[in-house]
Amino acid sequence: MIPLRFVLTLSGVLFITALGLWLMGGYHSSFLVLNSLGSVIPDNIWSSITLLGDTQVAIALLLFVIYIHPKLLSATIIAIIPTTLITHGMKAFFSMERPGSVLPEGSFHLVGKLLHTNSFPSGHSATAGVIATFFLVIAKNTQQRIAIVCVLLLIMFSRVMVGAHWPIDVLVGGAIGLLCGLACYKVAKHYHFCKSALSQWIAMVIPLYCVVTLPFHNGGYPQGHFEVTLIIAIAFLFYLNQLRNQWLISKKTDS
């Protein structure tokens, strides 16, 4: 069942919160407060969390669930295009400066490379919103949905903690991702993309490519690279184990 009302409500809350921050304190509202709070947690932890919003990492994470829920793979492939076009189009149109270009050097906590332009909206947050929607689709109860939302918010605001984005960027980015994820899942389900076994295996090239090339991709946050690579390795082994179990069942049935 697609949690239509839940996702729409959540995206609406994110948009309204972003609007409220802008009306109360302007575009840069609440950045320094949140960023300073994040400085009490080790940089490698924030690096690992923020990398979960990296497109390559996010797609690879689906290996935990796509064997049982193959529609999520086709929905992800579809969602990559509009999400990228929307976020990059808005970045180019608004061309907002990032904290590193507005605030004096050393006045905020920075993790990773200092970024300067194309701040609005956050692409990492949009990607996290897309993947969160897919996990919300397969969530079995309210507790799981709450846990997914908490992880989403953690990934979104990690972009503030590492000094890469303003709070408004991540709120709008997350909302865009949720809406794109929901729309693309409905499209994939309605038109039965990747319905055949052959098309599913062809589509599997994308997450497998993400896994194979991840050791050479640090996403700009090398401090969290090892932890994220370990998580993806576990996801890959989990997927392989599911294939193995299915093969053993098929073999037993044939005999």
Phi, psi and omega in degrees: 000132180278121182284064187305306184296321181297311182294317179297319179295316181297315179296322177297319178298319179295316178298315182294321178297318178298317178297319179298317178299318181294319181291325183277323186222006181085182186299327184269010186304135171071003183297307186297324180296309181294317182297321179291325177295322180292338183292346181280347179258138182307144183299326182293331178290312178295325178297317180296317182294315183292331178291340177294342176268357175291136186303316182296317179293316183299318179295319179296329179298335181294347178298341176292334190230346190286344176294318179277330183235072184297337179298335181294329180292313179295322178297322179295315180300319178293319186291335182303319187291301182295324180297316179295316181297317182293309184293315181289326176296317178292322177301314181291322183291311183277328177046051181279143180281144178278170180306325181295339179264344184258318185265148179299149179299132180088358182271353179216164182279123183241132174236130181085196184288142177285119180257152187239318189236176177055061185272326189251125354268182180279121179290321177300318181292323178295316178299315178299323178295320178298308182295323178298321178300317181295322177289327176295326179299322184262000179298141185266342182205176182296323181299318179294321179295320178296318179297319179296318179296320179298317178295318178302311181297324179296316178295315180302308186281352171296333178292332174282319183296327179273359176081021184265335186216159171277154179306321180298324178301314186285326179295313180291319178300314179298319179296318178298316180298318179299315181292319179294318179299316180296313181297317184287329175293318179296321179295313181298321181288319183293318184264004174057046177294144179056042181283321181282157180297321181297314180294327177293319179292324176296317179295333180295346178302324184294303179296326178293322175298318179299322180292312185296321184269353183301321179303339181257010184231109181262355175064017179088000181227073184299337181294335180253006186296316183297313182298316181291320177299322178296317179298316181292324177298320177295318178299318180295315178295324177298317179295316179298323179294323177295320176297317180298315180298319179294321178296319179294321178295316180296319180296319180293322180293317181294327181279000000 
